[in-house]
Amino acid sequence: MDKNTLKAFVLIFLILVGSQYFLAPSAEEQAEMQRQQDSIAAIDDAAVVQNATAKMEEVMPAVDDSARLAMQKSQLGSFGAAIVGAEEYVTLENNLMKLKLSTKGGRVYSVELKDYKRFDGTPLVLFEGDINRFGLKFNAIQNGASIETNKLYFTPSSKGTVMATGPEVPKGKEAIVKFNEENPGKNADLNMTLRTAEGAVIQYQYSLPYNSYFLNLKVATHQLPKVALAQNGLMQIDWSSRIPRQEARSKYGEDTHTTVMYRVLDEKKKSKGDVDDLGFSSDKSEKIEGTTDWVAFKQLFFSSILVNKNGFSNTDLKIKTEVNDSTAYLAKMTASLDVPFDASKVNNNYDLGFYYGPNKYTILKQRSDLDFDHLIQLGWGIFGWVNKIIVIPVFNLLSNYIGSYGIIILFLTIFIKLLIFPFTFKSYKSQAKMKVLKPEIDEIQQKYGKEKAMESQQATMALYKKAGVNPMGGCIPMLFQMPIVIAMFRFFPVSIELRQQSFLWAHDLSTFDSIVTLPFTIPFYGDHVSLFCLLMTVTNILYMKYNSEMTGSSNAMPGMKGMMYMMPVMFLFMFNNYASGLSYYYFLSLLITFIQMFFVKRLINEDDIRAQIAKNKKKKVKKSKWQTRMENMARQQQEAAKKRK
C-alpha cells in the first residue's frame, strides 16, 4: 500500500467518525423519533386486536343466532322448523300487473301496475318490502306460543291442492309464473305451502286471471287443529302496509285522500251495508262492530283491498300518517280481522281475494256487488248521481273518440251548457223583464218608503202578477247548475283519467298548473301561480260585471258592488292549489256563459217585452190560492201590528 492510498483511508475514516458525531440527532430529536416508533407499534397492536375482535364477532353472532334459532324452534313447537329458510321470490304476472311473492310468509311482497308510472316516471309499485305483512296469527297447542305465519317459510309450487303441492318452483333464482299469451283464459296460479311434522298444512292458493286487477286467494288448512289453538273459535288475519307516495306533493292531493275504508254488512236485512272510512289526514284507530266483507288501504288514485265474501269479525283498523315535506311514504295502515276456526273440522278454508289497482270508476263498477265504486269520492246524494249518470258516461264516451283530455273537457262543458240552455234562456228573459219593470218598482218603493215595507212588498208582488213576470225565474237555472258545479268540483280532483295528462301549459290536469314558482308562500294561496285559476278569476269578474249591467242591478245597491267581486277573489285563493282540470272547466263554463249572455242580450228585444208587459196588464188577473193566502197572512200581520200600537 503506497503513501497516498493510506492517506485516503485515514481521511475516509475521519469523515465517517465526524459525520456520526456532528450529524447525530439531539436528545429532543431522539425522543420524538422514539415517540413515533411507539405510536406505530401501538397502531400495529390495535390492528391486531381489531382483527382478532372482528374474527370473534364473526363467530359470536353465529353462536348467538344458533342459540336464538334453537330457542325459537323450541318455542314454536311444530312450527319451529319453518322459522329457518332462505327467502326466495316467485312472480305472478298478467298483462296488467306484476306480483312478486316471497317464500317468507308466502305473501305478496310487492305489486307493480304496468300501465301506470309514478310522478317521477319510475314504475308504479303499490307496496314493496318486509314492512308489509299478511298472515295468520294463532297459538301453538303445545305451549301456547304465538305463531305468526308472516315470519315462517313456505314452499312454492306452480299448481296443486292442499294434499298434493305439485311440482316445486325452481330454486336459486326468481321464478316467473305468467299467463299463457296463446290461451289468456288460463290463470297464472301459484301455491305457497307450509307443513308441520304432524301433518298439519297451511296453503295459500293464488290465482291471477288474465286482464284483471283481482288476485284470488284461497287459504286452505288441513289438520291444523292438531297443532293450532284458536281463541273463541276464531283465527286472526294480520294485514298491514306502508303506503308510498305516488304523486307529486300537492295541498289537495294524496295527503287529503289517503285513508282506510271498509264496508259493514247489514246482517239483519241480509244485504250489502254502508261504506265508511277512518277519516283523512289524521291518525286514527277504530274497532268496527258487525261484519265487514272488505277493507281497503286507499290512496288518491290507487287502492289495495282485502275481500272476504263470508265476512270478517272483530275488525280492528289503524292508520298512522307520515305526511311531511321529505317523507316518501303517506301512512302506515293496519288491519286485524278475525275469521271462524272450527277445531272439530279437519279442513278450514277461507275464500279471500285482493284488489290491487286503480281507483277508476269503470273498473270498480264491475264489482258493484261489493260497492268498490264508493272508493271514489264523487259526492253524496244528488251530486254523486250527477257524476254517475251524466258526467262520467259522457266523459267516457268522448274519450273513446278524442285523444286530448283538454278537448274532452271542452266538449263536456259545451254539452252541459247545451243541456241547461233552455232554462238559462228563460232566466235571461226573466232578468230582462225585471230590468224593464225596475223603474216602476223604484216608484213603488219611493211611494211607500221604508215605514210601509209590507204595503210596498204587496204592491210589488201585484205588479209582478199583473205584468206576468216571475221574480224567481232567474233562479231556476241556478237550481240546475249548482248540482253540476258541485259534482264537477268532486269529479276532477279524483278522476284518474286526468292523471299525468297534459294540455297546453298544464303538465298534469289532475294537479295544479304552475307557470310561476314564487320564492315565498302566500297564506291560503300557495307558492305558485296557476294560470287556469287566474283565467277563471278574470272571466268570473267580467261575468259578474256584465251580468249586473244586463239585469240593471249595478246601481241598485252601491254598497254591494264591492261584495259582488269577493267571490271570484275567494275562488282565486281556493282553486290555486286544486286540479288544473277543474279550474279549466270553470274557466270554459264562465266563458261560454259570458258568450251566451252577449248574444242573448241581442236576441231579446226590450221593446217587445214592454209591449208584452203592457198587454198583460190589461188582462184581468185571477188571484191564485197561494197569492190569496199570502195577502190574508199580510193583512193579519198588519192588524196585529195595529193592535200592539
Secondary structure by P-SEA (a helix, b strand, c coil): ccaaaaaaaaaaaaaaaaaaaaacccaaaaaaaaaaaaaaaaaaaaaaaaaaaaaaaaaaaaaaaaaaaaaaaaaacccccccbbbbbbbbbbcccbbbbbbccccccccccccccccccccccccccccccccbbbbbbcccccccccccbbbbbbccccccccccccccccbbbbbcccccccccbbbbbbbbcccbbbbbbbbbbcccccbbbbbbccccccccccccccbbbbbbbbbcccccccccccccccccccccccccccccbbbbbcccccccbbbbbccccccccccccccbbbbbbccccccbbbbbbbbccccccccbbbbbbbbbbbcccccbbbbbbbbbbccccccccccccccccccccccccaaaaaaaaccaaaaaaaaaaccccaaaaaaaaaaaaaaaaaaaaaaaaaaaaaaaaaaaaaaaaaaaccccaaaaaaaaaaaaaaaacccccccaaaaaaaaaaaaaaaaccccccccccccccccccccbbbbccccccccccccccccaaaaaaaaaaaaaaaaaaaaacccccccccccccaaaaaaaaaaaccccaaaaaaaaaaaaaaaaaaaaaaaaccaaaaaaaaaaaaaccccccaaaaaaaaaaaaaaaaaaaac
